[in-house]
Amino acid sequence: MLVRVHDLAVSRGGRRAIEGVGFTLSAGEALILRGPNGIGKTTLLRTVAGLQPPTQGRIEADPDAIAYAAHADGLKGALSVAENLRFWRAVFGGPPVEPALAAMNLIALAERPAAMLSAGQKRRLGLARLLVTGRPVWVLDEPTVSLDAGSVALFAGAVRAHLAAQGAALIATHIDLGLPEARVLDLGAHKAAATAPARAPASFDEVFG
Ligand SMILES: Nc1ncnc2c1ncn2[C@@H]1O[C@H](COP(=O)(O)OP(=O)(O)OP(=O)(O)O)[C@@H](O)[C@H]1O
């Protein structure tokens, strides 16, 4: 078992968003999180990735097993595509960058500074980063935003290869990724009952951060 989540509740801006969430993720498995805007998918993923504490419940996972890819791609604009991947590979100690470049169709763009990439190309580089982390659990927040249909298919192929190599993936998405083997967890059923804020409203910075 790579991830076990038990009776989890998460909060954002001092308000409980979702509660009573439980699931497991084993090697070779993908779980897709669905639910309307604002239900708490991002908050749940951040909590599983260890970026914020749970409000209630338990997460059993090795933090060093998780690679988290969020909305912001976190690219270094002055570095080329290949240099970005080499940088992350050096940080994580994962596999070589060439297969990652190939998997996300980035070979022709390898020497281009990341700052000059289109939105979809940046997203492909952000996803190629997952491959050079060498980490088994991918936690992905809307990974296909800005991707064209061909790139969505590339991404689905990369996820499938990752699962075949005993990896796992937890993915929040609104679109059909073309991964029929993935289980689906609808968070709509876990919306927290409305409660008063647990503390003063979030600061301006937090709301827009
Ligand atoms: N920085 C913040 N400060 C205060 N409240 C926040 C903050 N970020 C998100 N929220 C609120 O927390 C709730 C859960 O947000 P979250 O981003 O987890 O939802 P989501 O399901 O990922 O939505 P989407 O599908 O739009 O990406 C929302 O009601 C949102 O308005």
The ligand as a Tripos MOL2 file, in Angstrom:
@<TRIPOS>MOLECULE
LIG
   31    33     1     0     0
SMALL
NO_CHARGES

@<TRIPOS>ATOM
      1 N1         -6.1120   30.6660   -0.0540 N.pl3     1 LIG1
      2 C1         -7.3720   30.4790    0.3110 C.ar      1 LIG1
      3 N2         -7.9320   31.1750    1.3240 N.ar      1 LIG1
      4 C2         -9.2030   30.9890    1.6750 C.ar      1 LIG1
      5 N3        -10.0440   30.1180    1.0920 N.ar      1 LIG1
      6 C3         -9.5430   29.4050    0.0800 C.ar      1 LIG1
      7 C4         -8.1940   29.5500   -0.3630 C.ar      1 LIG1
      8 N4         -8.0200   28.6930   -1.3930 N.ar      1 LIG1
      9 C5         -9.1710   28.0610   -1.5920 C.ar      1 LIG1
     10 N5        -10.1010   28.4780   -0.7010 N.ar      1 LIG1
     11 C6        -11.4940   27.9880   -0.6270 C.3       1 LIG1
     12 O1        -11.4390   26.6380   -0.1960 O.3       1 LIG1
     13 C7        -12.4140   25.8400   -0.8850 C.3       1 LIG1
     14 C8        -11.7580   24.6450   -1.5460 C.3       1 LIG1
     15 O2        -10.8930   25.1040   -2.5970 O.3       1 LIG1
     16 P1        -10.0950   24.1080   -3.5400 P.3       1 LIG1
     17 O3         -9.1310   24.9450   -4.3430 O.co2     1 LIG1
     18 O4         -9.5250   23.0160   -2.7230 O.co2     1 LIG1
     19 O5        -11.2560   23.5330   -4.4800 O.3       1 LIG1
     20 P2        -11.1850   22.6670   -5.8180 P.3       1 LIG1
     21 O6        -12.1720   21.5560   -5.6510 O.co2     1 LIG1
     22 O7         -9.7860   22.2940   -6.1110 O.co2     1 LIG1
     23 O8        -11.7250   23.6670   -6.9070 O.3       1 LIG1
     24 P3        -11.4700   23.8010   -8.5180 P.3       1 LIG1
     25 O9        -12.2070   22.6790   -9.1770 O.co2     1 LIG1
     26 O10       -12.0830   25.1380   -8.8300 O.co2     1 LIG1
     27 O11        -9.9790   23.7910   -8.7260 O.co2     1 LIG1
     28 C9        -13.1070   26.7900   -1.8700 C.3       1 LIG1
     29 O12       -14.3670   27.1430   -1.3430 O.3       1 LIG1
     30 C10       -12.1800   27.9680   -1.9580 C.3       1 LIG1
     31 O13       -12.9040   29.1700   -2.1910 O.3       1 LIG1
@<TRIPOS>BOND
     1     1     2 1
     2     2     3 ar
     3     2     7 ar
     4     3     4 ar
     5     4     5 ar
     6     5     6 ar
     7     6     7 ar
     8     6    10 ar
     9     7     8 ar
    10     8     9 ar
    11     9    10 ar
    12    10    11 1
    13    11    12 1
    14    11    30 1
    15    12    13 1
    16    13    14 1
    17    13    28 1
    18    14    15 1
    19    15    16 1
    20    16    17 2
    21    16    18 1
    22    16    19 1
    23    19    20 1
    24    20    21 2
    25    20    22 1
    26    20    23 1
    27    23    24 1
    28    24    25 2
    29    24    26 1
    30    24    27 1
    31    28    29 1
    32    28    30 1
    33    30    31 1
@<TRIPOS>SUBSTRUCTURE
     1 LIG1         1 GROUP 0 **** ****
